[in-house]
Amino acid sequence: MDKTSTRSGGIFALIIGIDEYWSKDLPDLNGAVNDAKEFNRYLTDRRRKRGLQAPPTHIQLLLNEQATRAGILTGFKAHLLNNRSITPYKDTIIFYFAGHGSQVKAPHNMLADGKIEVICPVDERTKDATGHYVHGIPDYVLRWLLRELAEKKGPNIVVILDSCCSEGMSRNIGKARTPLTPSDWIPPDLDSHLWKGHKNRETLLNYRMWSSAPSHVLLAACGADERAQETVYQDAGGRSHGRFTWSLISTLRRIPLRHSTYAELRDYLGVWTAPVQTPHCVGTGRVILFFGRNYPKINRQACALHAGDPTSGGEWYWVEMGTVEGVQSGTEFSAVGPDHTVLCTLVANSVRIDRTILVRGPPRRKEGNPTIPQGSFAVVSDWKNSAIILQVYTPAEFPFTSDLFATINHAYRPNPWKFVEAESPEKAHIHMRHVAGGISVEWQEGTLLSKNQRSTFHALPQWPPAFYLAAAANGIAHFKYFLQVRGCVSLSGATLEMHRLVGEFPLRAPDPAVGNMIRNNQAYFVSDGSAKDGFTIRNISDVTLFPYLFYFDPDEYTIRLWYPPSGAQGRSIQHGGTITLGMGGEPGFRFQLPLGKTWGCGFFKLFVSTIYIDLGRIQQKMSPFDPEFAATDRMEMFQVPEPVWESHKAILMIMTSTK
């Protein structure tokens, strides 16, 4: 057994670097091959050199003439998709590409913005041995392969693209990694052998009735309208490297991987100017610690703690967590050191939507006035917000009442939990009962959920349930708060439509005979496993909006972000514009009831903001009743200007087995 094949999982990678393109329309590059080799060196270097010590046999390196279209697709299938050495849901899989990226006009109805992003293999725009024209590899083909890989090996996948147009899926000093002309139009059936005959393959997101599971985390060199630059680095021996890759590897070798997430890596990289290049980190898995299960996870309520400028007066700190998460003035945090030692109490002094200023609070017990070292993080220890607190009632015969509510004051902190014991059944939000084999959660009459999903059943694990039930109640509180929360202002003008789709992938479009399935904030339809659906978000306001579409599953109390306005297909919507989901070259949504159920419901909720803010931290990807829930990922945080935002009413989806 190799040294990385431990309980924490190993690393497998397909690394591609191309400098010497065969077509004159694709200028030669100077640093893409250097980037690929340097990334390979980082993965295989020993730990004492700050590498990851992956065995060379786990890495496939395709350079220049090896990186043909056929070579890349074959390498993906053989080294990643069909590699029996990869342990599913344990090992980390990396797809790295350095070279040219381009765009091509999409066929009619394929994508709302009319553009397909492609990565450029070395033989693009030439003819292969059989005389056929060689096209680039389009984004929808990569997404398809990545979803298939996630289904077979698990979603612990990282895609790193140092090319132009890489946020959608190119390089300039210097020199930009973009062709002289756009790529040629790609026939929609070019790669159709990948999906034909796989009726359910495009619905890999369908783990539950209406669930969405992302296939990978994307680290991209730049935004869709920017250029990925390469330049000469003296500390690299005068060699050329991509600005993104050189900074990425340098950062990875120096930061504490055991305590850092993909999202925080993007913050470490910053933004470059002259010309502007903004690295992106995309995917709901970006809150996971580096390389997934290779390092222990930290409590999901933790966030990085930053020291304020002491010259501005007094000692203060800040966290990228604000009113969106329910923080109010007076909310208390525990400052926790890099070694997970609780240092002192910090109090929210000034709170805005995305950021909170903290000052030291009165010391408890003998905590004194310890120094807060760099690399510390903060955890809420007392919410001070009645709207976020769940009132829980347990009947007299409930056997775990004392254990459940004793956890509230288990530590010296007043109440780090988001639930309390209800004074009476009438004042409760939920009733928690012990039934044969598990726990029943029943919503009080008059609540939003009681009208559609009155009660749910959850199996009880064999081990002592005190902390398990406390974590579950905390998760239900999180679910309830964000399902009901409203924004700070009213931004009328963003609408959501649901469509039944017709046509074949990748040319699916709404069926005009059905129209918008959402009427009066509800969509009522019959379960049909063969039907595919899509969504349209419209902006009829007078301002540019950044939309976020969430799905709330009341069976499992999960919250998933189905559309964030950042990344491969994410963007803002101008006045009068639209964004489509599940149409054209994107996988359609298939809604089907589980076997034995005759009806089901769920909620979509659309959040909009006047600027981009990262709302991915709202997600609750795992059921609070899953035994692993208490150890789920910590929140992701981003620094952004003061935004205006609103959350629209939840749209109820009701599915039945018969008309």
CORPE-V625696 format. One record per residue. RES is the residue in one letter. BURIAL is b if it has 24 or more other ideal C-beta (glycine too) atoms within 12 Angstrom, else e. Layout:
res: {RES RES}
burial: {BURIAL BURIAL}
//
This chain:
res: {M D K T S T R S G G I F A L I I G I D E Y W S K D L P D L N G A V N D A K E F N R Y L T D R R R K R G L Q A P P T H I Q L L L N E Q A T R A G I L T G F K A H L L N N R S I T P Y K D T I I F Y F A G H G S Q V K A P H N M L A D G K I E V I C P V D E R T K D A T G H Y V H G I P D Y V L R W L L R E L A E K K G P N I V V I L D S C C S E G M S R N I G K A R T P L T P S D W I P P D L D S H L W K G H K N R E T L L N Y R M W S S A P S H V L L A A C G A D E R A Q E T V Y Q D A G G R S H G R F T W S L I S T L R R I P L R H S T Y A E L R D Y L G V W T A P V Q T P H C V G T G R V I L F F G R N Y P K I N R Q A C A L H A G D P T S G G E W Y W V E M G T V E G V Q S G T E F S A V G P D H T V L C T L V A N S V R I D R T I L V R G P P R R K E G N P T I P Q G S F A V V S D W K N S A I I L Q V Y T P A E F P F T S D L F A T I N H A Y R P N P W K F V E A E S P E K A H I H M R H V A G G I S V E W Q E G T L L S K N Q R S T F H A L P Q W P P A F Y L A A A A N G I A H F K Y F L Q V R G C V S L S G A T L E M H R L V G E F P L R A P D P A V G N M I R N N Q A Y F V S D G S A K D G F T I R N I S D V T L F P Y L F Y F D P D E Y T I R L W Y P P S G A Q G R S I Q H G G T I T L G M G G E P G F R F Q L P L G K T W G C G F F K L F V S T I Y I D L G R I Q Q K M S P F D P E F A A T D R M E M F Q V P E P V W E S H K A I L M I M T S T K}
burial: {e e e b e e e b b b b b b b b b b b b e b b b e e b b b b b b b b b b b b b b b b b b b e e e e e e b b b b e e e b b b b b b b e b b b b b b b b e b b e e b b b e b e b b b b e b b b b b b b b b b b b b b b e b b e b b b b b e b b b b b b b b b b b b e e e e e e e b b b b b b b b b b b b b b b b b b b b b b b b b b b b b b b b b b b b b b b b b b b b b b e e b b b e b e b e b b e e b b e e e e e b b b b b b b b b b b b b b b b b b b b b b b b b b b b b b b e b e e b e e e b b b b b b b b b b e b b b e b b b e b b b b b b b b b b b e e b e e e e b b b b b b b b b b b b b b b b b b b e b b b b b b b b b b b b e e e e e e e b b b b b b b b b b b b b e b b b b b b b e e e e e b b b b b b b b b b b b b b b b b b b b e e e e e e e e e e b e e e b b b b b b b b b b e e b b b b b b b e e e b e b b e e b b e b b e e e e b b b b b b b b b b e e e e e b b b b b b b e e e e b b b b b b e e b b b e e b b e b b e b e b e e e e b b b b b b b b b b b b b b b b b b b e b e b b e e b e b b b b b b b b b e b e b b b b b b e e e e e b b b e e e b b e b e b e e e b b b b b b b b b e b e b b b b b b b b b b b b b b b b b b b b b b b b b b b b b b b e e e b b b b b b b b b b b b b b b b b e e e e e e b b b b b b b b b b b b b b b b b b b b b b b b b b e e e b b e b b b b b b b b b e e b b b b b b b b b b b b b e e e e}
//
